[in-house]
Amino acid sequence: MSKFTPAESLDWSPFKIGTTIKPRPLNSTEGIVDRIRIAAFAERQAYYAFLEAARIFADEVPEDLILAWKRIATEEAKHESWLLKRLVEINQDVAELTVGLGLYNSFSKCDNAKDFTIYISDSEEKGRLAGLKFVEALETRDPETARIFSNIAIEELDHISLATKYF
């Protein structure tokens, strides 16, 4: 049984929880909005996952890794805030479509600190690479959103490096 706080006990507002809807085509405004929403929600899920790992695995890892997880949780919240602010700037509702808890639920299946660190590092790398593709696609059409995703991708490199540093 998972030691993580059950997803239904956490605050996911302003997101609308349900089944993640497949993003609409990227060449549409709706497709861009879908990707911003999905990325923002991934950041929220990672925020909670890092805080949960710091609580659950505190006896398994050095204090500096616990502190790193807490620092990274703060950075994940910052990334989410950038993305939510962007939705407001382009007059879009974050709760227009549902998002799913699959990512958080997958983190909660990790039974130890090593598995968690490697799993979340892999997840962050996949997200970073997807974000970089998004940057390329949006550089001329929506440079502000591209800039946000680029900045997130740069900061995610530090998060990803924890797996190599500690395990």
Backbone torsions as a table, in degrees:
resi	resn	phi	psi	omega
1	MET	NA	138.7	-177.1
2	SER	-67.4	143.2	174.7
3	LYS	-90.7	-8.5	179.9
4	PHE	-69.1	148.3	173.9
5	THR	-60.2	132.1	178.9
6	PRO	-57.5	140.1	-176.9
7	ALA	-54.3	-38.0	-177.0
8	GLU	-68.9	-11.6	178.7
9	SER	-92.0	-3.1	-177.0
10	LEU	-102.0	157.6	-179.7
11	ASP	-87.3	113.3	-179.4
12	TRP	-106.7	4.4	-179.2
13	SER	-64.6	145.3	10.8
14	PRO	-93.2	14.0	-178.0
15	PHE	-72.9	152.3	176.6
16	LYS	-103.2	111.9	-174.4
17	ILE	-84.4	137.9	178.4
18	GLY	-178.6	-137.0	175.3
19	THR	-97.4	133.2	178.6
20	THR	-62.9	128.5	178.2
21	ILE	-86.3	137.4	176.7
22	LYS	-59.8	132.4	-178.4
23	PRO	-61.3	142.5	176.6
24	ARG	-71.3	168.9	-175.9
25	PRO	-55.8	139.5	-177.1
26	LEU	-64.5	-22.8	-179.0
27	ASN	-80.4	7.7	176.9
28	SER	-115.1	155.3	175.5
29	THR	-58.7	-40.6	179.6
30	GLU	-61.3	-37.7	178.9
31	GLY	-66.2	-38.3	176.3
32	ILE	-65.2	-46.5	179.7
33	VAL	-60.0	-43.0	178.9
34	ASP	-57.6	-42.9	-178.0
35	ARG	-70.9	-36.5	175.4
36	ILE	-63.1	-45.1	-179.5
37	ARG	-61.4	-48.5	-178.0
38	ILE	-63.2	-41.9	179.1
39	ALA	-66.0	-42.2	178.4
40	ALA	-60.4	-40.8	-179.4
41	PHE	-70.7	-34.0	174.7
42	ALA	-62.5	-38.8	177.4
43	GLU	-63.3	-40.7	178.4
44	ARG	-63.6	-43.4	-179.8
45	GLN	-63.9	-40.4	177.8
46	ALA	-66.7	-38.3	176.5
47	TYR	-54.0	-54.1	-179.9
48	TYR	-64.1	-39.1	-178.5
49	ALA	-62.3	-43.7	179.1
50	PHE	-65.3	-40.8	177.4
51	LEU	-64.8	-40.8	178.4
52	GLU	-64.1	-42.7	179.2
53	ALA	-61.4	-41.3	178.8
54	ALA	-61.1	-34.6	179.5
55	ARG	-77.3	-49.0	-170.9
56	ILE	-74.1	-41.3	-171.6
57	PHE	-101.9	17.0	-175.8
58	ALA	-56.5	-32.4	-178.0
59	ASP	-83.7	-7.0	-175.2
60	GLU	-99.9	-16.5	-170.5
61	VAL	-132.5	162.5	177.3
62	PRO	-64.2	153.3	-179.6
63	GLU	-57.0	-34.0	-178.8
64	ASP	-67.0	-28.0	175.0
65	LEU	-72.8	-39.0	175.8
66	ILE	-58.9	-46.0	178.9
67	LEU	-63.5	-37.8	177.9
68	ALA	-64.5	-43.5	179.2
69	TRP	-61.0	-41.7	179.7
70	LYS	-66.9	-39.4	177.1
71	ARG	-64.4	-43.1	-179.5
72	ILE	-66.4	-36.8	176.3
73	ALA	-57.0	-42.7	178.3
74	THR	-62.8	-40.0	178.2
75	GLU	-67.0	-37.7	177.3
76	GLU	-62.4	-40.5	177.3
77	ALA	-64.4	-37.5	177.3
78	LYS	-63.7	-44.5	178.9
79	HIS	-60.8	-44.4	177.4
80	GLU	-58.5	-43.4	-178.2
81	SER	-64.5	-37.9	176.5
82	TRP	-59.4	-44.6	-176.7
83	LEU	-70.1	-41.4	178.2
84	LEU	-65.5	-38.8	176.9
85	LYS	-61.6	-39.5	179.5
86	ARG	-63.9	-39.7	177.1
87	LEU	-60.7	-40.4	177.8
88	VAL	-64.3	-43.7	-178.7
89	GLU	-59.8	-34.0	-179.2
90	ILE	-99.6	15.5	173.1
91	ASN	59.0	49.7	-179.4
92	GLN	-122.7	148.1	-177.9
93	ASP	-95.9	118.9	-179.7
94	VAL	-60.7	-30.4	-176.3
95	ALA	-92.2	12.7	179.6
96	GLU	-60.3	-41.1	180.0
97	LEU	-125.5	157.6	-178.8
98	THR	-79.0	154.1	173.2
99	VAL	-127.7	151.5	-176.6
100	GLY	-106.4	160.7	-176.0
101	LEU	-94.9	17.9	-177.0
102	GLY	-56.1	-41.0	-177.8
103	LEU	-65.6	-50.9	178.8
104	TYR	-59.5	-44.7	-179.7
105	ASN	-63.0	-33.0	178.0
106	SER	-71.0	-37.4	176.3
107	PHE	-62.5	-38.4	-175.1
108	SER	-69.1	-10.1	177.4
109	LYS	-83.6	-7.5	179.7
110	CYS	-73.7	126.4	-174.8
111	ASP	-92.4	-13.1	-178.9
112	ASN	-148.7	168.9	-174.5
113	ALA	-63.3	-39.7	-179.2
114	LYS	-63.5	-49.9	179.9
115	ASP	-59.3	-43.7	179.4
116	PHE	-61.0	-49.2	-175.7
117	THR	-61.5	-43.9	-180.0
118	ILE	-69.2	-41.9	-178.7
119	TYR	-65.2	-46.0	-178.4
120	ILE	-70.5	-32.5	176.0
121	SER	-62.8	-44.4	177.4
122	ASP	-62.6	-42.0	179.2
123	SER	-63.5	-41.5	-179.9
124	GLU	-67.8	-35.3	177.7
125	GLU	-66.6	-42.2	176.9
126	LYS	-61.0	-43.5	178.2
127	GLY	-64.7	-39.5	179.3
128	ARG	-62.9	-45.1	-179.7
129	LEU	-65.5	-40.4	176.9
130	ALA	-63.5	-40.7	178.6
131	GLY	-62.2	-39.5	179.0
132	LEU	-66.2	-36.8	175.3
133	LYS	-64.1	-39.0	178.2
134	PHE	-63.7	-40.1	177.7
135	VAL	-58.9	-48.4	180.0
136	GLU	-58.8	-42.1	-177.6
137	ALA	-69.7	-26.3	-173.4
138	LEU	-106.9	-3.7	-173.2
139	GLU	-50.1	-41.5	-178.6
140	THR	-95.0	-33.0	-176.1
141	ARG	-76.8	-40.2	-177.4
142	ASP	-145.7	75.6	-175.1
143	PRO	-61.1	-29.5	-179.9
144	GLU	-68.6	-44.8	176.9
145	THR	-65.0	-39.8	177.6
146	ALA	-59.9	-42.1	179.7
147	ARG	-62.0	-42.2	179.5
148	ILE	-61.7	-48.7	-179.3
149	PHE	-64.7	-34.8	177.3
150	SER	-65.0	-44.8	178.6
151	ASN	-63.3	-39.5	177.3
152	ILE	-63.0	-45.4	-178.6
153	ALA	-58.9	-39.1	179.0
154	ILE	-64.2	-45.9	-178.4
155	GLU	-70.0	-28.3	-180.0
156	GLU	-66.0	-24.3	179.1
157	LEU	-57.3	-40.0	177.8
158	ASP	-63.7	-42.0	-179.5
159	HIS	-63.1	-42.8	-177.7
160	ILE	-65.3	-33.0	-175.8
161	SER	-68.0	-16.7	-178.9
162	LEU	-60.3	-35.9	-178.7
163	ALA	-61.4	-44.4	-180.0
164	THR	-70.8	-39.8	-177.3
165	LYS	-64.5	-41.4	-173.6
166	TYR	-103.0	-20.6	-177.0
167	PHE	-134.5	NA	NA
